[in-house]
Amino acid sequence: MSIKANNPSLKSWVEVPAGSDFPIQNIPFAVITTEGDTPRVATRIGDTVIDLKVLFDFGYFEGLQFALEDFDTDKLNNMMRSGKEGTRALRNRISDLFVDSNNELRKNDNHIHQALLDIDDVQPLMPIEIGDYTDFYSSEQHAYNVGCLFRDPDNALMPNWKHIPVGYHGRASSILESGVDFHRPKGQKKPPSEEVPVFGQCNLLDFELETAFFTYEGKPLGDNITTEEADDYIFGMALLNDWSARDIQGWEYVPLGPFLGKNFASHISCWIVTLDALEPFRVSGPVQDPKVLPYLEYEGDKHVDINLEVIIQPENGEENVVAKSNYRHMYWNMNQQLAHHTINGCNMRLGDCYGSGTISGPEEGEFGSMLEISWKGTKPFKMSDGSERKFINDNDTVIMRGFSEKNGIRIGFGEVKAKVLPTK
Ligand code: CA
């Protein structure tokens, strides 16, 4: 089935403000609520939110394989059971309804009045019931920077790094949606000045600029997903801020890796952009040298050009852009990550979440964490109000934004945003 909804010549009868992340070619999915009403599945065009439960009720999705419980629900998981073909058909149908040459819905004031909402009247909720969360470590620049900072610039990358997409199993319970503030974590750490470990609040709180992808139902335990099949198992993507407590992490990570320094909060953006909508923005990846094992080889352009930025906004202060990067800088792509994750027979489930790993570009100004931006605190970032940041202060809000753009079409994610409250 072709992805008709991606046609760049389409225009909608719904107004799209200049520079919007959400033209008719995007059609992302979210779960929303409005005052006094139950959660339901929605999409958006510009700043207009479209209630898909209402459209289903009025029969606009007749002929598609969906039921009321796919839209009258507080998570996207039911709808995602329809798989790639199902969500592709749904996006195509929504696109049809809102294209300026189609009067089917446009002429029905009563239906429009019930189905269309202003973004300001809507609260987006956690979009997906996430079963398992895996975080990769797939940006070469980030792995190199961290290797320089903690080990040896001459041997910054571990010997395995260019042979396997390194990752670890994270924790899904503390993944939050954009807009949910959280408290600075506390824990055990061992500052260089101390002989023995101490307990206290995290003083080196950091963000990690990442993207996440979410899977449809995978294959049974024991089977694997190839790089060629991977696209059919990926529903869509979001922005991910994978918060990290560097002082807790630095003491605890040996020998089993990340634990309490990483699992206290991670935030995702609320509008899930489908992999289908991102197809026009595919680009080639880096030459992988040394050559990867056959199960990690892939064909075609499997990286994605997504402009990313990170902002720190102090309480009542201005936005400060502290990093600009791009998802195309990844060494390992999603197809390779999924192929590697399943090559041992590990089963992926519907709604599982996979973090890219911190996305650092090759230049200064493109680093995706404060650890790298401040080079472990030795190069503080100068804020517009005259203050400095080595890491994140209490009451700072960290915002990440991202979009792809080509031939005048901009497909964006909106933002993921959260404020750091003082330790509880
Ligand atoms: Ca991470």
Boltz pocket constraint, residues with backbone or C-beta under 6 A from the ligand:
constraints:
  - pocket:
      binder: B
      contacts: [[A, 135], [A, 136], [A, 208], [A, 210], [A, 242], [A, 355], [A, 357], [A, 358]]
      max_distance: 6.0
